[in-house]
Amino acid sequence: MPILDEVQTSRALKALDAYLKAPPSKETLKTPLEESAELDEKRISLIAKRLLPVLTQFLNGQLPLSEFKPEVDRINKQNELWGFKGVKGQMFFNLIYNACLDENELVAELISALPAPPDENSAKSRIRNFASYVRRIGDDHVANGNSKASRPKPSSIPFFLSYFWQIQAPDKWPVFFTNSVRALSDLNLYQTADDLADAYIDFARLHAELQQLFSNRLKKAFSLYDVEHVWWNVGQEKQLALPISASAAEVKSLDVPPTASIDHLPDSYVPPIINIIPLLASNDGTLELAAKASGTSVPRALEKSVHAAFTILGYETQLLGQGQGRIQDGLALANDYSYAILWDSKARQNGYSMGTDDRTIREYITTQSREIKRRRHLRNLYYVLVSSGFNDEFDDLIRGLKMETEVSEVILVEAEALVVMVDAKLRDPNQLTLGPDGLQRIFSRSGLLTAQDVKEELGLV
């Protein structure tokens, strides 16, 4: 019996057509179809040359876990083709390794769970058995005095196992990508079951039906890789959608959105005050009248929206700047994890260039960071700068700030990246913590942070 009804089938085919007709990227000058073909070639080659051999050696007992785990990590860091280096992949692998008291038992559980199942019943059994093991070692880990944040989350298991299953059987088992789950859910084609095993099998059955549907439509073979790419394109379209489409003359206030006809019910979890951050960060000219009507300015509105973003993410927040020039815009505290974020926002049409702000930022952070650490007794302090983009090489500035001030890391956050974080938090509040298994992981590396970086780190691909 088909899973999709007539309306759902039409919706799925519309997503397929959008993927096939999508224009070239401005960065690569290639269409999503062309980029996907290149990605698949790289995946197939990497599986044959490195991933499958190392997995086979481990499953056959020829490679110890102490070598298998770092080798998988190394391969995925060198080849970012699946998003395995994120929270639900390598991070989860590290957590179960650290939580287990008996490494031999973990090896036995992995050897039982990682081989590609021959059928659905075997797949369900392996997911449930492995989930039971992960819950047990997680409970023991916390009972022995370790933090809950360091406990492995069973919700990562469908992605973790299906990644290894697809390496062995790419035509049978789809990877349980978070992006695919969200895209299908947003299109009302899939609803995640509470049971992890049922959730994955429903996902796999749906992909098999979609694979056949798309193959019939195109009159040629359509792989599970291809089906995955359709949902990736859906996710990209949502990310690129502008939060405001009205002209400046139509917008009377930032607090009251323009009235428009509704063609589709909204599926975004992001509230308007957050969704508008990319436009505010780019100092979009259409917002000037709206800001004036709201009794504010675009830079001040950006401060307010970024402050709201950190509040929604779960931080204890306070605004510092409020247009006072040398004062940084805000502070976000994660007391349970002993760190804070000192943040600043810059509204720039063509991206932010440090220029004359270099000295001002350096002097203020020197004073402010010492004061914050003195009062708060924090382990880590991160400096975050939010803007539409960044034009210069900031290596020297970052190095100088880390040497001369109390900040641990300096992160240059593109506005879209902050929106992705909020969306992830609101979609699954319990999954995304402020700790090292969540947001702190993102802020613990200096340099540029893009929306794609956030997706990969949080396993949202």
Secondary structure as GFF3:
##gff-version 3
##sequence-region A 1 461
A	DSSP	alpha_helix	6	21	.	.	.	ID=ss1
A	DSSP	alpha_helix	32	46	.	.	.	ID=ss2
A	DSSP	pi_helix	47	51	.	.	.	ID=ss3
A	DSSP	alpha_helix	52	59	.	.	.	ID=ss4
A	DSSP	alpha_helix	65	78	.	.	.	ID=ss5
A	DSSP	alpha_helix	90	99	.	.	.	ID=ss6
A	DSSP	alpha_helix	103	113	.	.	.	ID=ss7
A	DSSP	alpha_helix	120	143	.	.	.	ID=ss8
A	DSSP	three_ten_helix	148	150	.	.	.	ID=ss9
A	DSSP	three_ten_helix	154	156	.	.	.	ID=ss10
A	DSSP	alpha_helix	157	168	.	.	.	ID=ss11
A	DSSP	alpha_helix	178	186	.	.	.	ID=ss12
A	DSSP	alpha_helix	196	218	.	.	.	ID=ss13
A	DSSP	alpha_helix	224	240	.	.	.	ID=ss14
A	DSSP	alpha_helix	272	275	.	.	.	ID=ss15
A	DSSP	alpha_helix	277	281	.	.	.	ID=ss16
A	DSSP	three_ten_helix	285	287	.	.	.	ID=ss17
A	DSSP	alpha_helix	288	293	.	.	.	ID=ss18
A	DSSP	alpha_helix	298	313	.	.	.	ID=ss19
A	DSSP	beta_strand	316	319	.	.	.	ID=ss20
A	DSSP	beta_strand	330	334	.	.	.	ID=ss21
A	DSSP	three_ten_helix	335	337	.	.	.	ID=ss22
A	DSSP	beta_strand	339	346	.	.	.	ID=ss23
A	DSSP	alpha_helix	357	376	.	.	.	ID=ss24
A	DSSP	beta_strand	380	387	.	.	.	ID=ss25
A	DSSP	alpha_helix	395	404	.	.	.	ID=ss26
A	DSSP	beta_strand	409	414	.	.	.	ID=ss27
A	DSSP	alpha_helix	415	427	.	.	.	ID=ss28
A	DSSP	alpha_helix	439	443	.	.	.	ID=ss29
A	DSSP	beta_strand	447	449	.	.	.	ID=ss30
A	DSSP	alpha_helix	451	457	.	.	.	ID=ss31
###
